[in-house]
Amino acid sequence: MGVYSMLKDIFVSIDKHYGEMVDIRRYLHENPELSFHEYKTAQYIAEFYDALDIPYKKNVGGNGIVATLKGAKPGKTVALRADFDALPIQDEKDVPYKSKVPGVMHACGHDGHTATLLTIAKIMKAFQSELPGTMVFIHQHAEELSPGGAKPMVEAGVLNDVDAIFGTHLWAPAKFGEIQVSKDVLMAGSDRFEITIQGKGGHGASPHETKDAIVIGANLVNQLQQIVSRRIDPLETAVITVGKFSAGQSFNIIAHQAEIVGTARYINKDIQEQIIIEMEKVIEGVCLMYDATYTFDYYKGYPPVVNHPNEAELVLQAGEQIDDVQKVSEVVPVMGGEDFSYYLKEKPGAFFFTGAQIKDNFQPHHHPLFDIDERAMPIAAKTLIQAYYNYQNQ
């Protein structure tokens, strides 16, 4: 059987399995688990591979699972990766598959990633006698919470025998039918910071006897925003976002302490270091002005996702080769973070976006109403498989 003919049959099989793919995704959506606590999800994945009689390893780097399908024909070893953790968000969608776990939901598409990869495994098992090379299915835990699951899985050796790796993100900002990729940086580095302002509390009627932590903190939040606008080269890319500001006990009590938590994003590592230095200066200066003290903790998280040009080109070609794909494009980096970056630091590969926006109902990732157009899953599956074959045949 020729490669073109076989791929056509594989793609037909993917379409036939669309209903099962949706069932898997919706089951996972109803039963989400937080990062580093995905025990039942990991067991579900393991049992799926048991039923397929595909060998796998459990508890890889934590809750990770790695399955291996060795083709009957010679070729290279290529890994495909999907993540499977959820977020601490209350699902507010009015759908039959709404999360059954209070305060936890799949608000980023990881349930769809897992359904896609499991379906690929099932279909390629049926084509094993014609499969060139070896497919490695990496099911990764804890993408959402740094230090993440990718790094310990890499340290556990999941890429030791792998020649290249591909992965995709079902991407709500992109329209259904689109494939987006970059031949360089696709996603930013993602860090976290925590600041505690220690002032002096007191009675709300006597502010002159206090060091108001809320006033100090509010001033600091404003000053932090000027780092990017006034201290970073405008030709560079950076983000400083305060996501949490906690202080105070009552309407008539001046707060003695304030906690400020947020994230910093960058593409250039030198800018990451500049952000840390500038933040320390600003925090120290504001607290000095108010005669307050502080603690500042900066946690370096995922590095930028940097695709390899050759493998990214194979993804672009794959998109052009699939009838269901309506548009293929190279895109500028987005400031979201992803620990797929750790795989790309070790082996050649590419990460890409598969458009999954629900028409006339776009909700961003990490939103209580987030959902995906499930028809994007077969497109993601076909693109990953086509990229696999393009790599084998290059």
N, C-alpha and C positions, 0 to 999 in steps of 0.2 A: 504494500500500500504506500503510495506517495505521501510526502509530508503534507502537501496542500489538501489532498483528499482526506487524510486522517484528521487534520485540523478542522476541516469542514464537519466531519462526523462528530468530533469532540464538541464543537460549538452547538451543533444540533442537540447533543446530549445535555449540554448545559441548559439550553432552553427548556428541554423536557423536565429537567429537575428544578425548574424555577419554583414550583409550588413547595417542594421540600425545603428549598433554600429559605423561602419565606417562613415556613413553619419553624425552622431552626432559629432564625433570627428572632421571631416573635416569642418563642419559648425563652430564649436568653434575655430578651427585653423584659419579660414578665418576672424573671428571676435574677436580678442583677446582684453582683457582689462587689464590694469595695476593694481597692488596691491592697494587695498582700493578704486578702481574706477570700480569695476566689476558689475555695476548696471544692464546692459542689460543681462549679463551672468546669474546673479542671477534671473532675471525675466524669462529667458529661462528655467532655472531649475524649478522654481516655476510652470510655465505653464505645464511643463512635468508632475509634480505630480498632478496638477489639472486634467489633462487628464486621469491619472491613478486612480483618486479618492483615493489617499493616503494622509492622513492628514500631514501637515507640518507647521513649523513656519518659518517666514521670519525675516530678520534683526537681526539674533542671533549674538550678539557680534560684530556687524558691518553688513557686507553683507552676513553673513553666513545663510545657510538654513539647517534645520534638519527635516527630514521626518521619520515617524514611521509606521511600518507595523507589526501589532499584529497578530501572528499566532493563529490558532484555537486550537492548542494543547499546553499544559503547557510546560514551559521551561524558560530558562534564557534570559536576555536582552543583546544582543550583538550589538555593534556599528561597522559599517564599514565606513571608512573615505576616501574622495577624495578632492583634492584641485582644484581650478579653475582659478587662476590668471596667467597672462602672464608676459613677461619681456620687458624692454626697449631696444630691439634689432631689427635691420632691417632684415626682412626675405629675404634671398638671394637664396632660393631654386627655382628651375624651375619646379614647380608642379602646377596642376590645383587648388589646395586648398591653395595656397600661401596666406599669410596674406594680407588683404585688408587695414590694418591700418598702415600707414607709421611709421616706428621706433618702432613698437610693434609686438611681435610674441610669440607664445607658443614654447619656446625653451627648455622646460624641461619635456614635457609629461603630463602636467596637463589637457590638453584637452582630452587626452586618459584616464586619471584617471576618469574624470567626465563622459565620455561616458560609461566607464565600470560600474560605480556605478549606473547610470541611467538605464542601461540595466538590471543589477541585480534586481533593484527595479521592473521593468516592468515584468520580468519573475517570480519573487517570488510572485508578486501579483496574478498571475495565479495559484500559488500553495499554496495560503494562507490557504485554508481549511486543508492542510496537514502539514503546517509549525509549528514546535515546537518553543515556545518562541517568542521573539519579535526582529525584525531587526530594528536597528536605522541607518538611512543613513545621515551621517554628510558631508555636502558639505561646505568646508572651503574656505574662501577668504584669500588672502594676505599671502601665505606661503613664497613668495620670498623676502619680505621686512620686516625686524624686525621693530617693535615688533611683527609683524605677526598676523595671525587670530586665531591660536589655543588657545592662552592664554586667550583672551577675550571671546572666545566661551566656554572654560572651566569655566571661571568666571561667565558666563551667565547660567551655570547649565546643559550643554548638557550631562554630564556624571553622573548626580545625581542618575539616576535610572538604570545606565548601569553596568553590571557585568564584561564585558570585551570588548576590542576594538582591531580591526585588520585593517591594512592598507597596501598598497603596492605602490611601485614606479616602473613604467615602466622604465627599466634601460638599457640604450644604451651600457654601457661597458660590459654587460653580453649578451652572445649569446642567440638567440631566442630558447625557449624551456627549459631555465634554471630557477630554483627557488633558490634564495640565501637568507639565513637568519643567524642570530647569536643568541645564547642563552644568550648573554650579550650585550656589546656595539656594535651597528651596524654602527652608524654615530657619528661624533665628535661634540663637542660644537663649536659654531660659533660666533665669536665676530668681532667688527669693531673698527678701530681707525682712528683718524684724528690728524695730526700734522701740525702746522703752524710755519715756520721759519721766524723770523723777522730780516732781516739784514739791510744793508744800500746801497741803489742803487746809481748809478752814471753813468758817461760816460764810454763807452767800452774801451776808450783809457787810462783810469786812474784807473785801478783796485786797486792800492795801497790806493786810497782814499775811498774805498767802503768795504762793508762786503757782499760778493757775495752770495746771498741766494741759487743760483743754485749749486755752489761748496759745500756749507755747506750741502745742501740737498742731493747731490750725495754721499758725505762722510757718511751722516747719513744712507742712504739706505744700503750701504755696511756694516756698523757697525751693523745695525739691523739684518742682515742675520747671524751674528756670535753669536747671542743670542742662537739660536737653536743648532748650531754646537759646541759651546764652553761653554755654560752656563747651558744648560738643560741636565739632565742625559740621556745618550744615550739609556737607556732602557725605557725611557718614550717617549711619542709621542707628537709632537708639530709642528706647522707650523706658520710662520710669512711671509705674502705675501704683498708686496706693489703693489697695483693695479692702483694707480694714482699718478702722479708727475706733478704738474702744477706750472710753473714759467715763468717769462719773458714777455716782450712786443715787443722787436725789436732786430735786429742783433747787434746793436751798443749801447745797453743799458744794464747795469749790473742790474740784478733783485734785488729788495729790499725785496721780499717776495717769499716764496715757500710753496706750500701745498702738503702734502704727506698723502695719504689715503690708507688704506689696511685692511686686515683681519688677525685674529689670530685664530688658531684651536687647540683644546686640547681634551683629554679624561679624564685625572685626574684633578679634580678641583684645587688641590694644584699647578699643573703646570700652570693653568690659572692665579693664583695669582702671581706665580713666573714670568710669562711673563710680567705682568703689572709692577712689581717692576723693572725688568731688562730693560724694554723699557724706563722707566723714567730715570734710571741711564745713559743709553747710550745717550738719547736725551740731557740730561743736560750736559754730558761730552763733546759731540761734539759742542754744542752751546757755552759752556764755552771756548773751545779752540779757537773759532772764534770771541768771544766777541759778540755773538748774543743772542737774546731772543727767546722764543718759547711759544706756547700753546700746550697742549697734552690732548686730550679727548679720553677716552677709553669707549666703549659702550658694555656691556655684552649682548650677544644675546641669541640664542637658546642653551639650555643645550644639552649634548650628548643624543642620542637616545639609551636608555637602555632597551632592550627587557626583558620580564619575561620568565624564562626558560620553564615553563610548556606550555605557549601559543606558544612559539617559537617551541617547540617540536610538537605541534599540526599542525603548518604550515609545518614542515618537513614531518610529516605523510601525510598531505594533498597533498603535492607535489608527494609523492610516490604513492598516490591513483589515480592520474589523468593520463590517458593514453597519453595526449598531452605533458606532462612534460618529457623531455629527461634526465634531470640531476637535482638532488637536493643536495645542499651542504651547510655546515656551513662555513661562511667566516669571515675573519678578518675585523675589522672596516675600513670604508672609511672615509676620512677627510671632506667630504661634510657634511653640516648641514641640519637639518629638524626640524620644530616645532611640528612634531608628538611627540616629546619628552615630551611636556607638558601633553599630554593625558596619556602617560605611567607613568608619575610621580603621576597620580591620580588613575589609575585603571590598573589591569592586562591586558596584551595585547602583541602584537608583530607586528613589521613592517618588511616587507621583500621586496626583489627586484625580479621583474619579467623580465627576459631577453627580450630585445626588439631591439637588434642590427640588423641593416639592413646588410645582408651579403655583404661583399666587398665594403661597403659604410659607415663605421663607422665615425660618427661625434660626438664629446663630447657634453654633456649638456651645455647649455648657449652659443652655437655656432650659427652663422647666417645660417648655413646649416643643423642644427640639424633636425632629423626626427626619427621616430620609425617604426619598423615593426609592422603594425597594427594587425597582427595575434597574437600578444602577448596579446591583450586585452581580448579575450575569455579565454586564459590561466589564466590571472589575475582574471577574474570573477569566473572561476571554483575553483581556489585555495582559494579565499575568502569565497565562499559558502561552500566548503569542510571544511575549518577551522571552520566556523560557526557551522556546524553539528558535527564536532569532539568535539568542546567545549560543545555542548549540550549533547553529548553522553558519555563524559569522566566519 
